[in-house]
């Protein structure tokens, strides 16, 4: 919804940084990520373990996407 609100979409992703509370969550996150990103449109991606701002957060994702003209 956020991508669409600025005139973009999941096919316009250029890069993503995924922050995991614990790398033991990688396989589960990757499964969800692969089902969310359209086939053939996976952006460059980095995944790192990080301390979250709130203890209940498991994942944070930052993406850069193009806005088609």
mmCIF file as Biopython writes it, N, C-alpha, C and O atoms, coordinates in Angstrom:
data_model
#
loop_
_atom_site.group_PDB
_atom_site.id
_atom_site.type_symbol
_atom_site.label_atom_id
_atom_site.label_alt_id
_atom_site.label_comp_id
_atom_site.label_asym_id
_atom_site.label_entity_id
_atom_site.label_seq_id
_atom_site.pdbx_PDB_ins_code
_atom_site.Cartn_x
_atom_site.Cartn_y
_atom_site.Cartn_z
_atom_site.occupancy
_atom_site.B_iso_or_equiv
_atom_site.auth_seq_id
_atom_site.auth_asym_id
_atom_site.pdbx_PDB_model_num
ATOM 1   N N  . UNK A ? 1  ? 0.827  -1.198  0.000   1.0 0.0 1  A 1 
ATOM 2   C CA . UNK A ? 1  ? 0.000  0.000   0.000   1.0 0.0 1  A 1 
ATOM 3   C C  . UNK A ? 1  ? 0.872  1.264   0.000   1.0 0.0 1  A 1 
ATOM 4   O O  . UNK A ? 1  ? 0.543  2.252   -0.656  1.0 0.0 1  A 1 
ATOM 5   N N  . UNK A ? 2  ? 1.989  1.220   0.743   1.0 0.0 2  A 1 
ATOM 6   C CA . UNK A ? 2  ? 2.863  2.397   0.791   1.0 0.0 2  A 1 
ATOM 7   C C  . UNK A ? 2  ? 3.495  2.660   -0.575  1.0 0.0 2  A 1 
ATOM 8   O O  . UNK A ? 2  ? 3.566  3.809   -1.011  1.0 0.0 2  A 1 
ATOM 9   N N  . UNK A ? 3  ? 3.950  1.614   -1.246  1.0 0.0 3  A 1 
ATOM 10  C CA . UNK A ? 3  ? 4.518  1.793   -2.585  1.0 0.0 3  A 1 
ATOM 11  C C  . UNK A ? 3  ? 3.478  2.385   -3.536  1.0 0.0 3  A 1 
ATOM 12  O O  . UNK A ? 3  ? 3.766  3.329   -4.272  1.0 0.0 3  A 1 
ATOM 13  N N  . UNK A ? 4  ? 2.274  1.824   -3.514  1.0 0.0 4  A 1 
ATOM 14  C CA . UNK A ? 4  ? 1.217  2.319   -4.398  1.0 0.0 4  A 1 
ATOM 15  C C  . UNK A ? 4  ? 0.827  3.757   -4.076  1.0 0.0 4  A 1 
ATOM 16  O O  . UNK A ? 4  ? 0.427  4.502   -4.970  1.0 0.0 4  A 1 
ATOM 17  N N  . UNK A ? 5  ? 0.937  4.154   -2.814  1.0 0.0 5  A 1 
ATOM 18  C CA . UNK A ? 5  ? 0.561  5.521   -2.439  1.0 0.0 5  A 1 
ATOM 19  C C  . UNK A ? 5  ? 1.475  6.574   -3.056  1.0 0.0 5  A 1 
ATOM 20  O O  . UNK A ? 5  ? 1.108  7.746   -3.139  1.0 0.0 5  A 1 
ATOM 21  N N  . UNK A ? 6  ? 2.671  6.156   -3.493  1.0 0.0 6  A 1 
ATOM 22  C CA . UNK A ? 6  ? 3.600  7.097   -4.138  1.0 0.0 6  A 1 
ATOM 23  C C  . UNK A ? 6  ? 3.770  6.794   -5.627  1.0 0.0 6  A 1 
ATOM 24  O O  . UNK A ? 6  ? 4.675  7.323   -6.273  1.0 0.0 6  A 1 
ATOM 25  N N  . UNK A ? 7  ? 2.898  5.943   -6.166  1.0 0.0 7  A 1 
ATOM 26  C CA . UNK A ? 7  ? 2.916  5.661   -7.594  1.0 0.0 7  A 1 
ATOM 27  C C  . UNK A ? 7  ? 3.891  4.577   -8.012  1.0 0.0 7  A 1 
ATOM 28  O O  . UNK A ? 7  ? 4.299  4.532   -9.173  1.0 0.0 7  A 1 
ATOM 29  N N  . UNK A ? 8  ? 4.269  3.714   -7.105  1.0 0.0 8  A 1 
ATOM 30  C CA . UNK A ? 8  ? 5.191  2.625   -7.418  1.0 0.0 8  A 1 
ATOM 31  C C  . UNK A ? 8  ? 4.504  1.292   -7.117  1.0 0.0 8  A 1 
ATOM 32  O O  . UNK A ? 8  ? 3.310  1.254   -6.819  1.0 0.0 8  A 1 
ATOM 33  N N  . UNK A ? 9  ? 5.266  0.202   -7.197  1.0 0.0 9  A 1 
ATOM 34  C CA . UNK A ? 9  ? 4.724  -1.117  -6.882  1.0 0.0 9  A 1 
ATOM 35  C C  . UNK A ? 9  ? 5.873  -2.096  -6.668  1.0 0.0 9  A 1 
ATOM 36  O O  . UNK A ? 9  ? 7.038  -1.727  -6.809  1.0 0.0 9  A 1 
ATOM 37  N N  . UNK A ? 10 ? 5.550  -3.340  -6.328  1.0 0.0 10 A 1 
ATOM 38  C CA . UNK A ? 10 ? 6.577  -4.343  -6.022  1.0 0.0 10 A 1 
ATOM 39  C C  . UNK A ? 10 ? 7.449  -4.707  -7.222  1.0 0.0 10 A 1 
ATOM 40  O O  . UNK A ? 10 ? 8.537  -5.254  -7.043  1.0 0.0 10 A 1 
ATOM 41  N N  . UNK A ? 11 ? 7.002  -4.419  -8.423  1.0 0.0 11 A 1 
ATOM 42  C CA . UNK A ? 11 ? 7.807  -4.680  -9.615  1.0 0.0 11 A 1 
ATOM 43  C C  . UNK A ? 11 ? 8.846  -3.582  -9.850  1.0 0.0 11 A 1 
ATOM 44  O O  . UNK A ? 11 ? 9.682  -3.712  -10.744 1.0 0.0 11 A 1 
ATOM 45  N N  . UNK A ? 12 ? 8.808  -2.520  -9.075  1.0 0.0 12 A 1 
ATOM 46  C CA . UNK A ? 12 ? 9.723  -1.387  -9.232  1.0 0.0 12 A 1 
ATOM 47  C C  . UNK A ? 12 ? 10.806 -1.339  -8.157  1.0 0.0 12 A 1 
ATOM 48  O O  . UNK A ? 12 ? 11.553 -0.363  -8.088  1.0 0.0 12 A 1 
ATOM 49  N N  . UNK A ? 13 ? 10.906 -2.365  -7.322  1.0 0.0 13 A 1 
ATOM 50  C CA . UNK A ? 13 ? 11.913 -2.369  -6.255  1.0 0.0 13 A 1 
ATOM 51  C C  . UNK A ? 13 ? 13.321 -2.393  -6.851  1.0 0.0 13 A 1 
ATOM 52  O O  . UNK A ? 13 ? 13.610 -3.176  -7.756  1.0 0.0 13 A 1 
ATOM 53  N N  . UNK A ? 14 ? 14.183 -1.533  -6.338  1.0 0.0 14 A 1 
ATOM 54  C CA . UNK A ? 14 ? 15.573 -1.473  -6.786  1.0 0.0 14 A 1 
ATOM 55  C C  . UNK A ? 14 ? 16.516 -2.142  -5.796  1.0 0.0 14 A 1 
ATOM 56  O O  . UNK A ? 14 ? 17.479 -2.797  -6.194  1.0 0.0 14 A 1 
ATOM 57  N N  . UNK A ? 15 ? 16.236 -1.976  -4.504  1.0 0.0 15 A 1 
ATOM 58  C CA . UNK A ? 15 ? 17.061 -2.612  -3.478  1.0 0.0 15 A 1 
ATOM 59  C C  . UNK A ? 15 ? 16.267 -2.732  -2.191  1.0 0.0 15 A 1 
ATOM 60  O O  . UNK A ? 15 ? 15.294 -2.013  -1.964  1.0 0.0 15 A 1 
ATOM 61  N N  . UNK A ? 16 ? 16.709 -3.664  -1.352  1.0 0.0 16 A 1 
ATOM 62  C CA . UNK A ? 16 ? 16.056 -3.872  -0.057  1.0 0.0 16 A 1 
ATOM 63  C C  . UNK A ? 16 ? 17.114 -4.223  0.979   1.0 0.0 16 A 1 
ATOM 64  O O  . UNK A ? 16 ? 18.056 -4.965  0.701   1.0 0.0 16 A 1 
ATOM 65  N N  . UNK A ? 17 ? 16.941 -3.682  2.167   1.0 0.0 17 A 1 
ATOM 66  C CA . UNK A ? 17 ? 17.754 -4.068  3.314   1.0 0.0 17 A 1 
ATOM 67  C C  . UNK A ? 17 ? 16.798 -4.631  4.345   1.0 0.0 17 A 1 
ATOM 68  O O  . UNK A ? 17 ? 15.840 -3.972  4.750   1.0 0.0 17 A 1 
ATOM 69  N N  . UNK A ? 18 ? 17.068 -5.859  4.764   1.0 0.0 18 A 1 
ATOM 70  C CA . UNK A ? 18 ? 16.209 -6.545  5.720   1.0 0.0 18 A 1 
ATOM 71  C C  . UNK A ? 18 ? 16.980 -6.701  7.018   1.0 0.0 18 A 1 
ATOM 72  O O  . UNK A ? 18 ? 18.090 -7.231  7.042   1.0 0.0 18 A 1 
ATOM 73  N N  . UNK A ? 19 ? 16.376 -6.233  8.090   1.0 0.0 19 A 1 
ATOM 74  C CA . UNK A ? 19 ? 16.971 -6.321  9.420   1.0 0.0 19 A 1 
ATOM 75  C C  . UNK A ? 19 ? 16.199 -7.377  10.210  1.0 0.0 19 A 1 
ATOM 76  O O  . UNK A ? 19 ? 14.985 -7.266  10.379  1.0 0.0 19 A 1 
ATOM 77  N N  . UNK A ? 20 ? 16.902 -8.392  10.689  1.0 0.0 20 A 1 
ATOM 78  C CA . UNK A ? 20 ? 16.291 -9.459  11.475  1.0 0.0 20 A 1 
ATOM 79  C C  . UNK A ? 20 ? 16.733 -9.369  12.920  1.0 0.0 20 A 1 
ATOM 80  O O  . UNK A ? 20 ? 17.899 -9.093  13.201  1.0 0.0 20 A 1 
ATOM 81  N N  . UNK A ? 21 ? 15.812 -9.598  13.836  1.0 0.0 21 A 1 
ATOM 82  C CA . UNK A ? 21 ? 16.152 -9.618  15.249  1.0 0.0 21 A 1 
ATOM 83  C C  . UNK A ? 21 ? 17.135 -10.751 15.540  1.0 0.0 21 A 1 
ATOM 84  O O  . UNK A ? 21 ? 18.015 -10.618 16.391  1.0 0.0 21 A 1 
ATOM 85  N N  . UNK A ? 22 ? 16.977 -11.864 14.828  1.0 0.0 22 A 1 
ATOM 86  C CA . UNK A ? 22 ? 17.833 -13.030 15.026  1.0 0.0 22 A 1 
ATOM 87  C C  . UNK A ? 22 ? 17.956 -13.760 13.689  1.0 0.0 22 A 1 
ATOM 88  O O  . UNK A ? 22 ? 16.947 -14.026 13.035  1.0 0.0 22 A 1 
ATOM 89  N N  . UNK A ? 23 ? 19.171 -14.081 13.283  1.0 0.0 23 A 1 
ATOM 90  C CA . UNK A ? 23 ? 19.373 -14.745 11.992  1.0 0.0 23 A 1 
ATOM 91  C C  . UNK A ? 23 ? 18.728 -16.121 11.932  1.0 0.0 23 A 1 
ATOM 92  O O  . UNK A ? 23 ? 18.594 -16.683 10.845  1.0 0.0 23 A 1 
ATOM 93  N N  . UNK A ? 24 ? 18.326 -16.679 13.069  1.0 0.0 24 A 1 
ATOM 94  C CA . UNK A ? 24 ? 17.607 -17.953 13.038  1.0 0.0 24 A 1 
ATOM 95  C C  . UNK A ? 24 ? 16.251 -17.799 12.349  1.0 0.0 24 A 1 
ATOM 96  O O  . UNK A ? 24 ? 15.623 -18.799 12.001  1.0 0.0 24 A 1 
ATOM 97  N N  . UNK A ? 25 ? 15.794 -16.565 12.146  1.0 0.0 25 A 1 
ATOM 98  C CA . UNK A ? 25 ? 14.532 -16.288 11.462  1.0 0.0 25 A 1 
ATOM 99  C C  . UNK A ? 25 ? 14.700 -16.180 9.948   1.0 0.0 25 A 1 
ATOM 100 O O  . UNK A ? 25 ? 13.722 -15.958 9.235   1.0 0.0 25 A 1 
ATOM 101 N N  . UNK A ? 26 ? 15.928 -16.334 9.448   1.0 0.0 26 A 1 
ATOM 102 C CA . UNK A ? 26 ? 16.205 -16.085 8.032   1.0 0.0 26 A 1 
ATOM 103 C C  . UNK A ? 26 ? 15.358 -16.947 7.096   1.0 0.0 26 A 1 
ATOM 104 O O  . UNK A ? 26 ? 14.746 -16.417 6.169   1.0 0.0 26 A 1 
ATOM 105 N N  . UNK A ? 27 ? 15.309 -18.248 7.313   1.0 0.0 27 A 1 
ATOM 106 C CA . UNK A ? 27 ? 14.572 -19.133 6.401   1.0 0.0 27 A 1 
ATOM 107 C C  . UNK A ? 27 ? 13.088 -18.777 6.359   1.0 0.0 27 A 1 
ATOM 108 O O  . UNK A ? 27 ? 12.489 -18.742 5.285   1.0 0.0 27 A 1 
ATOM 109 N N  . UNK A ? 28 ? 12.499 -18.515 7.513   1.0 0.0 28 A 1 
ATOM 110 C CA . UNK A ? 28 ? 11.083 -18.149 7.569   1.0 0.0 28 A 1 
ATOM 111 C C  . UNK A ? 28 ? 10.843 -16.812 6.872   1.0 0.0 28 A 1 
ATOM 112 O O  . UNK A ? 28 ? 9.892  -16.679 6.102   1.0 0.0 28 A 1 
ATOM 113 N N  . UNK A ? 29 ? 11.698 -15.820 7.134   1.0 0.0 29 A 1 
ATOM 114 C CA . UNK A ? 29 ? 11.566 -14.514 6.485   1.0 0.0 29 A 1 
ATOM 115 C C  . UNK A ? 29 ? 11.726 -14.674 4.978   1.0 0.0 29 A 1 
ATOM 116 O O  . UNK A ? 29 ? 10.969 -14.080 4.211   1.0 0.0 29 A 1 
ATOM 117 N N  . UNK A ? 30 ? 12.706 -15.471 4.546   1.0 0.0 30 A 1 
ATOM 118 C CA . UNK A ? 30 ? 12.982 -15.634 3.124   1.0 0.0 30 A 1 
ATOM 119 C C  . UNK A ? 30 ? 11.785 -16.256 2.397   1.0 0.0 30 A 1 
ATOM 120 O O  . UNK A ? 30 ? 11.493 -15.890 1.259   1.0 0.0 30 A 1 
ATOM 121 N N  . UNK A ? 31 ? 11.107 -17.176 3.041   1.0 0.0 31 A 1 
ATOM 122 C CA . UNK A ? 31 ? 9.918  -17.792 2.453   1.0 0.0 31 A 1 
ATOM 123 C C  . UNK A ? 31 ? 8.820  -16.753 2.231   1.0 0.0 31 A 1 
ATOM 124 O O  . UNK A ? 31 ? 8.192  -16.718 1.173   1.0 0.0 31 A 1 
ATOM 125 N N  . UNK A ? 32 ? 8.597  -15.912 3.233   1.0 0.0 32 A 1 
ATOM 126 C CA . UNK A ? 32 ? 7.587  -14.854 3.109   1.0 0.0 32 A 1 
ATOM 127 C C  . UNK A ? 32 ? 8.017  -13.839 2.048   1.0 0.0 32 A 1 
ATOM 128 O O  . UNK A ? 32 ? 7.201  -13.417 1.228   1.0 0.0 32 A 1 
ATOM 129 N N  . UNK A ? 33 ? 9.284  -13.449 2.059   1.0 0.0 33 A 1 
ATOM 130 C CA . UNK A ? 33 ? 9.811  -12.489 1.087   1.0 0.0 33 A 1 
ATOM 131 C C  . UNK A ? 33 ? 9.618  -13.011 -0.340  1.0 0.0 33 A 1 
ATOM 132 O O  . UNK A ? 33 ? 9.143  -12.288 -1.217  1.0 0.0 33 A 1 
ATOM 133 N N  . UNK A ? 34 ? 9.995  -14.283 -0.561  1.0 0.0 34 A 1 
ATOM 134 C CA . UNK A ? 34 ? 9.883  -14.863 -1.906  1.0 0.0 34 A 1 
ATOM 135 C C  . UNK A ? 34 ? 8.439  -14.909 -2.390  1.0 0.0 34 A 1 
ATOM 136 O O  . UNK A ? 34 ? 8.198  -14.787 -3.591  1.0 0.0 34 A 1 
ATOM 137 N N  . UNK A ? 35 ? 7.479  -15.080 -1.497  1.0 0.0 35 A 1 
ATOM 138 C CA . UNK A ? 35 ? 6.076  -15.089 -1.915  1.0 0.0 35 A 1 
ATOM 139 C C  . UNK A ? 35 ? 5.538  -13.672 -2.130  1.0 0.0 35 A 1 
ATOM 140 O O  . UNK A ? 35 ? 4.549  -13.490 -2.839  1.0 0.0 35 A 1 
ATOM 141 N N  . UNK A ? 36 ? 6.186  -12.661 -1.520  1.0 0.0 36 A 1 
ATOM 142 C CA . UNK A ? 36 ? 5.727  -11.277 -1.645  1.0 0.0 36 A 1 
ATOM 143 C C  . UNK A ? 36 ? 6.272  -10.595 -2.896  1.0 0.0 36 A 1 
ATOM 144 O O  . UNK A ? 36 ? 5.570  -9.807  -3.530  1.0 0.0 36 A 1 
ATOM 145 N N  . UNK A ? 37 ? 7.521  -10.893 -3.251  1.0 0.0 37 A 1 
ATOM 146 C CA . UNK A ? 37 ? 8.146  -10.252 -4.416  1.0 0.0 37 A 1 
ATOM 147 C C  . UNK A ? 37 ? 7.714  -11.002 -5.682  1.0 0.0 37 A 1 
ATOM 148 O O  . UNK A ? 37 ? 7.835  -12.225 -5.745  1.0 0.0 37 A 1 
ATOM 149 N N  . UNK A ? 38 ? 7.212  -10.278 -6.690  1.0 0.0 38 A 1 
ATOM 150 C CA . UNK A ? 38 ? 6.797  -10.944 -7.929  1.0 0.0 38 A 1 
ATOM 151 C C  . UNK A ? 38 ? 7.967  -11.672 -8.599  1.0 0.0 38 A 1 
ATOM 152 O O  . UNK A ? 38 ? 9.089  -11.167 -8.623  1.0 0.0 38 A 1 
ATOM 153 N N  . UNK A ? 39 ? 7.697  -12.841 -9.133  1.0 0.0 39 A 1 
ATOM 154 C CA . UNK A ? 39 ? 8.720  -13.627 -9.816  1.0 0.0 39 A 1 
ATOM 155 C C  . UNK A ? 39 ? 9.389  -12.802 -10.916 1.0 0.0 39 A 1 
ATOM 156 O O  . UNK A ? 39 ? 8.715  -12.184 -11.740 1.0 0.0 39 A 1 
ATOM 157 N N  . UNK A ? 40 ? 10.721 -12.801 -10.916 1.0 0.0 40 A 1 
ATOM 158 C CA . UNK A ? 40 ? 11.473 -12.048 -11.919 1.0 0.0 40 A 1 
ATOM 159 C C  . UNK A ? 40 ? 11.742 -10.599 -11.549 1.0 0.0 40 A 1 
ATOM 160 O O  . UNK A ? 40 ? 12.371 -9.875  -12.321 1.0 0.0 40 A 1 
ATOM 161 N N  . UNK A ? 41 ? 11.282 -10.161 -10.387 1.0 0.0 41 A 1 
ATOM 162 C CA . UNK A ? 41 ? 11.440 -8.764  -9.982  1.0 0.0 41 A 1 
ATOM 163 C C  . UNK A ? 41 ? 12.151 -8.598  -8.646  1.0 0.0 41 A 1 
ATOM 164 O O  . UNK A ? 41 ? 12.032 -7.552  -8.009  1.0 0.0 41 A 1 
ATOM 165 N N  . UNK A ? 42 ? 12.887 -9.615  -8.216  1.0 0.0 42 A 1 
ATOM 166 C CA . UNK A ? 42 ? 13.596 -9.518  -6.933  1.0 0.0 42 A 1 
ATOM 167 C C  . UNK A ? 42 ? 14.703 -8.460  -7.036  1.0 0.0 42 A 1 
ATOM 168 O O  . UNK A ? 42 ? 15.513 -8.503  -7.963  1.0 0.0 42 A 1 
ATOM 169 N N  . UNK A ? 43 ? 14.741 -7.524  -6.104  1.0 0.0 43 A 1 
ATOM 170 C CA . UNK A ? 43 ? 15.776 -6.478  -6.142  1.0 0.0 43 A 1 
ATOM 171 C C  . UNK A ? 43 ? 17.071 -6.978  -5.508  1.0 0.0 43 A 1 
ATOM 172 O O  . UNK A ? 43 ? 17.105 -8.054  -4.911  1.0 0.0 43 A 1 
ATOM 173 N N  . UNK A ? 44 ? 18.139 -6.183  -5.645  1.0 0.0 44 A 1 
ATOM 174 C CA . UNK A ? 44 ? 19.355 -6.440  -4.872  1.0 0.0 44 A 1 
ATOM 175 C C  . UNK A ? 44 ? 18.944 -6.391  -3.402  1.0 0.0 44 A 1 
ATOM 176 O O  . UNK A ? 44 ? 18.122 -5.563  -3.007  1.0 0.0 44 A 1 
ATOM 177 N N  . UNK A ? 45 ? 19.529 -7.293  -2.587  1.0 0.0 45 A 1 
ATOM 178 C CA . UNK A ? 45 ? 19.047 -7.388  -1.212  1.0 0.0 45 A 1 
ATOM 179 C C  . UNK A ? 45 ? 20.192 -7.694  -0.261  1.0 0.0 45 A 1 
ATOM 180 O O  . UNK A ? 45 ? 21.110 -8.444  -0.591  1.0 0.0 45 A 1 
ATOM 181 N N  . UNK A ? 46 ? 20.121 -7.104  0.921   1.0 0.0 46 A 1 
ATOM 182 C CA . UNK A ? 46 ? 21.041 -7.427  2.011   1.0 0.0 46 A 1 
ATOM 183 C C  . UNK A ? 46 ? 20.186 -7.791  3.216   1.0 0.0 46 A 1 
ATOM 184 O O  . UNK A ? 46 ? 19.116 -7.221  3.431   1.0 0.0 46 A 1 
ATOM 185 N N  . UNK A ? 47 ? 20.672 -8.747  3.995   1.0 0.0 47 A 1 
ATOM 186 C CA . UNK A ? 47 ? 19.946 -9.169  5.193   1.0 0.0 47 A 1 
ATOM 187 C C  . UNK A ? 47 ? 20.946 -9.222  6.339   1.0 0.0 47 A 1 
ATOM 188 O O  . UNK A ? 47 ? 21.967 -9.904  6.253   1.0 0.0 47 A 1 
ATOM 189 N N  . UNK A ? 48 ? 20.645 -8.498  7.410   1.0 0.0 48 A 1 
ATOM 190 C CA . UNK A ? 48 ? 21.558 -8.416  8.542   1.0 0.0 48 A 1 
ATOM 191 C C  . UNK A ? 48 ? 20.801 -8.604  9.851   1.0 0.0 48 A 1 
ATOM 192 O O  . UNK A ? 48 ? 19.602 -8.338  9.930   1.0 0.0 48 A 1 
ATOM 193 N N  . UNK A ? 49 ? 21.510 -9.063  10.870  1.0 0.0 49 A 1 
ATOM 194 C CA . UNK A ? 49 ? 20.939 -9.150  12.210  1.0 0.0 49 A 1 
ATOM 195 C C  . UNK A ? 49 ? 21.123 -7.802  12.884  1.0 0.0 49 A 1 
ATOM 196 O O  . UNK A ? 49 ? 22.184 -7.184  12.789  1.0 0.0 49 A 1 
ATOM 197 N N  . UNK A ? 50 ? 20.072 -7.352  13.568  1.0 0.0 50 A 1 
ATOM 198 C CA . UNK A ? 50 ? 20.135 -6.036  14.211  1.0 0.0 50 A 1 
ATOM 199 C C  . UNK A ? 50 ? 19.278 -6.006  15.464  1.0 0.0 50 A 1 
ATOM 200 O O  . UNK A ? 50 ? 18.284 -6.725  15.573  1.0 0.0 50 A 1 
ATOM 201 N N  . UNK A ? 51 ? 19.673 -5.174  16.396  1.0 0.0 51 A 1 
ATOM 202 C CA . UNK A ? 51 ? 18.859 -4.935  17.587  1.0 0.0 51 A 1 
ATOM 203 C C  . UNK A ? 51 ? 17.683 -4.051  17.169  1.0 0.0 51 A 1 
ATOM 204 O O  . UNK A ? 51 ? 17.877 -2.990  16.575  1.0 0.0 51 A 1 
ATOM 205 N N  . UNK A ? 52 ? 16.478 -4.487  17.480  1.0 0.0 52 A 1 
ATOM 206 C CA . UNK A ? 52 ? 15.282 -3.763  17.074  1.0 0.0 52 A 1 
ATOM 207 C C  . UNK A ? 52 ? 14.955 -2.638  18.063  1.0 0.0 52 A 1 
ATOM 208 O O  . UNK A ? 52 ? 15.354 -2.684  19.226  1.0 0.0 52 A 1 
ATOM 209 N N  . UNK A ? 53 ? 14.238 -1.651  17.591  1.0 0.0 53 A 1 
ATOM 210 C CA . UNK A ? 53 ? 13.853 -0.513  18.427  1.0 0.0 53 A 1 
ATOM 211 C C  . UNK A ? 53 ? 12.844 -0.909  19.504  1.0 0.0 53 A 1 
ATOM 212 O O  . UNK A ? 53 ? 12.813 -0.319  20.584  1.0 0.0 53 A 1 
ATOM 213 N N  . UNK A ? 54 ? 12.025 -1.909  19.201  1.0 0.0 54 A 1 
ATOM 214 C CA . UNK A ? 54 ? 11.050 -2.423  20.172  1.0 0.0 54 A 1 
ATOM 215 C C  . UNK A ? 54 ? 11.227 -3.928  20.274  1.0 0.0 54 A 1 
ATOM 216 O O  . UNK A ? 54 ? 11.439 -4.588  19.257  1.0 0.0 54 A 1 
ATOM 217 N N  . UNK A ? 55 ? 11.147 -4.484  21.471  1.0 0.0 55 A 1 
ATOM 218 C CA . UNK A ? 55 ? 11.409 -5.916  21.651  1.0 0.0 55 A 1 
ATOM 219 C C  . UNK A ? 55 ? 10.453 -6.834  20.891  1.0 0.0 55 A 1 
ATOM 220 O O  . UNK A ? 55 ? 10.816 -7.968  20.579  1.0 0.0 55 A 1 
ATOM 221 N N  . UNK A ? 56 ? 9.244  -6.372  20.587  1.0 0.0 56 A 1 
ATOM 222 C CA . UNK A ? 56 ? 8.292  -7.225  19.876  1.0 0.0 56 A 1 
ATOM 223 C C  . UNK A ? 56 ? 8.538  -7.304  18.373  1.0 0.0 56 A 1 
ATOM 224 O O  . UNK A ? 56 ? 7.971  -8.163  17.699  1.0 0.0 56 A 1 
ATOM 225 N N  . UNK A ? 57 ? 9.375  -6.421  17.843  1.0 0.0 57 A 1 
ATOM 226 C CA . UNK A ? 57 ? 9.672  -6.436  16.408  1.0 0.0 57 A 1 
ATOM 227 C C  . UNK A ? 57 ? 10.650 -7.560  16.082  1.0 0.0 57 A 1 
ATOM 228 O O  . UNK A ? 57 ? 11.652 -7.747  16.772  1.0 0.0 57 A 1 
ATOM 229 N N  . UNK A ? 58 ? 10.348 -8.303  15.024  1.0 0.0 58 A 1 
ATOM 230 C CA . UNK A ? 58 ? 11.232 -9.377  14.569  1.0 0.0 58 A 1 
ATOM 231 C C  . UNK A ? 58 ? 11.957 -9.006  13.286  1.0 0.0 58 A 1 
ATOM 232 O O  . UNK A ? 58 ? 13.082 -9.449  13.052  1.0 0.0 58 A 1 
ATOM 233 N N  . UNK A ? 59 ? 11.311 -8.190  12.449  1.0 0.0 59 A 1 
ATOM 234 C CA . UNK A ? 59 ? 11.845 -7.852  11.131  1.0 0.0 59 A 1 
ATOM 235 C C  . UNK A ? 59 ? 11.529 -6.395  10.818  1.0 0.0 59 A 1 
ATOM 236 O O  . UNK A ? 59 ? 10.442 -5.904  11.124  1.0 0.0 59 A 1 
ATOM 237 N N  . UNK A ? 60 ? 12.490 -5.710  10.206  1.0 0.0 60 A 1 
ATOM 238 C CA . UNK A ? 60 ? 12.251 -4.393  9.602   1.0 0.0 60 A 1 
ATOM 239 C C  . UNK A ? 60 ? 12.828 -4.448  8.209   1.0 0.0 60 A 1 
ATOM 240 O O  . UNK A ? 60 ? 13.890 -5.031  7.990   1.0 0.0 60 A 1 
ATOM 241 N N  . UNK A ? 61 ? 12.123 -3.836  7.257   1.0 0.0 61 A 1 
ATOM 242 C CA . UNK A ? 61 ? 12.565 -3.856  5.858   1.0 0.0 61 A 1 
ATOM 243 C C  . UNK A ? 61 ? 12.558 -2.436  5.324   1.0 0.0 61 A 1 
ATOM 244 O O  . UNK A ? 61 ? 11.583 -1.699  5.474   1.0 0.0 61 A 1 
ATOM 245 N N  . UNK A ? 62 ? 13.668 -2.068  4.697   1.0 0.0 62 A 1 
ATOM 246 C CA . UNK A ? 62 ? 13.776 -0.769  4.030   1.0 0.0 62 A 1 
ATOM 247 C C  . UNK A ? 62 ? 13.976 -1.033  2.546   1.0 0.0 62 A 1 
ATOM 248 O O  . UNK A ? 62 ? 14.879 -1.779  2.166   1.0 0.0 62 A 1 
ATOM 249 N N  . UNK A ? 63 ? 13.146 -0.433  1.705   1.0 0.0 63 A 1 
ATOM 250 C CA . UNK A ? 63 ? 13.286 -0.629  0.262   1.0 0.0 63 A 1 
ATOM 251 C C  . UNK A ? 63 ? 13.457 0.698   -0.448  1.0 0.0 63 A 1 
ATOM 252 O O  . UNK A ? 63 ? 13.022 1.745   0.030   1.0 0.0 63 A 1 
ATOM 253 N N  . UNK A ? 64 ? 14.096 0.628   -1.591  1.0 0.0 64 A 1 
ATOM 254 C CA . UNK A ? 64 ? 14.186 1.741   -2.525  1.0 0.0 64 A 1 
ATOM 255 C C  . UNK A ? 64 ? 13.498 1.277   -3.790  1.0 0.0 64 A 1 
ATOM 256 O O  . UNK A ? 64 ? 13.816 0.215   -4.326  1.0 0.0 64 A 1 
ATOM 257 N N  . UNK A ? 65 ? 12.560 2.069   -4.267  1.0 0.0 65 A 1 
ATOM 258 C CA . UNK A ? 65 ? 11.791 1.692   -5.450  1.0 0.0 65 A 1 
ATOM 259 C C  . UNK A ? 65 ? 11.733 2.864   -6.427  1.0 0.0 65 A 1 
ATOM 260 O O  . UNK A ? 65 ? 11.775 4.031   -6.036  1.0 0.0 65 A 1 
ATOM 261 N N  . UNK A ? 66 ? 11.637 2.519   -7.698  1.0 0.0 66 A 1 
ATOM 262 C CA . UNK A ? 66 ? 11.482 3.530   -8.736  1.0 0.0 66 A 1 
ATOM 263 C C  . UNK A ? 66 ? 10.011 3.959   -8.805  1.0 0.0 66 A 1 
ATOM 264 O O  . UNK A ? 66 ? 9.106  3.220   -8.418  1.0 0.0 66 A 1 
ATOM 265 N N  . UNK A ? 67 ? 9.811  5.162   -9.305  1.0 0.0 67 A 1 
ATOM 266 C CA . UNK A ? 67 ? 8.458  5.648   -9.592  1.0 0.0 67 A 1 
ATOM 267 C C  . UNK A ? 67 ? 8.402  5.846   -11.104 1.0 0.0 67 A 1 
ATOM 268 O O  . UNK A ? 67 ? 9.010  6.775   -11.635 1.0 0.0 67 A 1 
ATOM 269 N N  . UNK A ? 68 ? 7.670  4.972   -11.795 1.0 0.0 68 A 1 
ATOM 270 C CA . UNK A ? 68 ? 7.617  5.084   -13.258 1.0 0.0 68 A 1 
ATOM 271 C C  . UNK A ? 68 ? 7.088  6.445   -13.711 1.0 0.0 68 A 1 
ATOM 272 O O  . UNK A ? 68 ? 6.183  7.013   -13.101 1.0 0.0 68 A 1 
ATOM 273 N N  . UNK A ? 69 ? 7.665  6.942   -14.776 1.0 0.0 69 A 1 
ATOM 274 C CA . UNK A ? 69 ? 7.243  8.246   -15.326 1.0 0.0 69 A 1 
ATOM 275 C C  . UNK A ? 69 ? 6.168  8.070   -16.346 1.0 0.0 69 A 1 
ATOM 276 O O  . UNK A ? 69 ? 5.690  9.052   -16.915 1.0 0.0 69 A 1 
#
